[in-house]
Amino acid sequence: MSLSNTEKYNSEQGLSQSASSPTWKIKLLYDGECPLCMREVNFLKKRDAGRGLVAFVDIADENYNSDANGGVDFETAMGRIHAVLPDGTVVKNVEVFRRVYETLGMGWVYAVTKLPVIGAIADFIYSIWANWRLALTGRPNLATVVAQRQQRMECIDRCRID
């Protein structure tokens, strides 16, 4: 019996076939075209070690579906890191890292960010990083990346119709 493309995609992303009982504890939305993001994701995947605790969802993938990911659209996900909890709650910024690391048994790495002042400082520093991430990795600005994706998606849609 072969898997459908959707089943293969869901399997690769660590997504459960049943929406009511996901096997993952947190779904991490990441930019698969960002080399620094990919270093972190590869590190986290090794730490997950195939347990499926974290579902890794590449927002740059042409099959990315915001409805299946807490309603977080591509542009929003590109602006700041987001994750979705099994109950549908969306978290962003340093809270994402804190929860992913806790899920993987490394919560001590971000534990200090639970303190209100430290957490606020960490979020501020992360916002600076997020604002400069594309430029620092040699990519165009957010508006250009979003426009380029829109063009690719329109082309894909036209090709499917033809």
C-alpha positions in Angstrom: 0.0 0.0 0.0 1.5 3.3 -1.0 1.1 6.6 0.9 -0.6 9.6 -0.8 1.4 12.8 -1.2 -0.5 14.3 1.7 0.3 11.3 4.0 3.9 11.4 3.0 4.1 15.2 3.7 2.3 14.7 7.0 4.7 11.9 7.9 7.8 13.9 7.0 6.5 16.8 9.1 5.7 14.6 12.1 2.0 15.4 11.7 -0.7 13.0 13.0 -3.4 11.8 10.7 -5.9 12.5 13.5 -6.3 16.2 14.3 -7.7 15.4 17.7 -4.6 13.5 18.9 -1.3 14.7 17.5 1.8 12.7 18.4 3.9 15.8 18.6 4.1 18.2 21.6 5.0 21.3 19.6 5.0 22.2 15.9 7.9 24.4 14.9 7.5 26.6 11.9 10.8 27.4 10.4 12.3 29.0 7.2 13.9 26.2 5.3 15.7 28.7 3.0 17.6 30.3 5.9 21.0 28.7 6.5 21.2 29.8 10.1 17.6 28.5 10.8 18.5 25.2 9.2 21.5 24.8 11.5 19.2 25.2 14.5 16.6 22.9 13.0 19.1 20.2 12.2 20.5 20.4 15.8 16.9 20.1 17.1 16.1 17.2 14.8 19.1 15.3 16.1 18.0 16.0 19.7 14.4 14.8 18.8 16.1 11.6 17.5 13.0 10.5 15.6 10.8 10.6 18.7 8.4 12.9 16.9 8.1 15.3 19.9 8.6 18.2 17.6 6.9 18.5 14.3 9.1 20.5 11.9 7.2 22.5 9.3 9.1 24.3 6.6 7.2 27.5 5.8 9.2 27.9 2.6 7.8 24.6 1.2 5.3 25.2 -1.6 2.8 22.9 0.3 2.9 25.1 3.4 -0.7 25.6 4.6 -1.4 28.3 7.2 -4.8 26.7 8.1 -3.0 23.6 9.2 -0.5 25.7 11.2 -2.4 27.8 13.6 -3.5 30.3 10.9 0.1 31.6 10.7 0.5 32.8 7.1 3.9 32.8 5.3 4.6 36.5 5.8 3.9 36.4 9.5 6.0 33.3 9.9 8.8 34.9 8.0 8.8 37.9 10.3 9.1 36.0 13.6 9.5 32.4 14.6 6.2 30.7 15.5 5.2 27.4 16.9 1.8 25.7 17.4 0.8 23.6 20.4 -1.4 20.6 20.1 -4.4 22.6 21.4 -3.9 25.1 18.6 -2.3 27.8 20.7 0.3 29.8 18.7 3.5 30.9 20.4 6.2 33.2 19.0 9.6 34.7 19.6 11.8 33.4 22.4 8.8 31.5 23.9 9.1 29.1 20.9 12.7 28.3 21.7 12.0 27.9 25.4 9.1 25.4 24.7 11.0 23.4 22.0 14.0 23.1 24.2 11.9 22.1 27.2 10.1 19.5 25.0 13.4 18.0 24.0 14.7 17.9 27.6 17.0 20.8 27.3 14.9 23.4 29.0 17.8 24.6 31.1 19.2 26.4 28.0 16.3 28.9 28.0 15.1 28.6 31.6 16.4 32.1 32.6 14.1 33.7 30.0 11.2 32.7 32.2 12.2 35.6 34.5 10.1 38.6 33.5 13.0 41.1 33.0 15.3 38.6 31.3 12.4 37.4 29.1 11.7 40.9 28.0 15.3 41.5 27.2 15.6 38.2 25.3 12.5 39.1 23.3 13.9 42.5 22.5 17.2 41.0 21.3 15.4 38.3 19.3 13.3 41.1 17.6 16.5 42.8 16.5 17.8 39.4 15.1 14.4 38.7 13.4 14.5 42.2 11.8 18.0 41.6 10.4 17.9 37.9 9.7 17.2 38.1 6.0 19.9 40.7 5.4 22.4 38.9 7.6 21.9 35.7 5.5 22.3 37.5 2.2 18.6 37.4 1.3 16.3 40.2 0.1 14.0 42.0 2.5 10.7 40.5 3.7 8.5 42.3 1.2 10.6 41.0 -1.7 10.7 37.4 -0.3 6.9 37.5 0.1 6.4 38.9 -3.4 8.8 36.2 -4.9 6.9 33.5 -3.1 3.6 34.8 -4.3 4.9 34.7 -7.9 6.1 31.1 -7.5 2.8 30.1 -6.0 0.9 31.7 -8.9 3.1 30.0 -11.4 2.6 26.6 -9.6 -1.2 27.2 -9.6 -1.1 28.1 -13.3 0.9 24.9 -14.1 -1.6 22.7 -12.2 -4.5 24.2 -14.1 -2.9 23.8 -17.5 
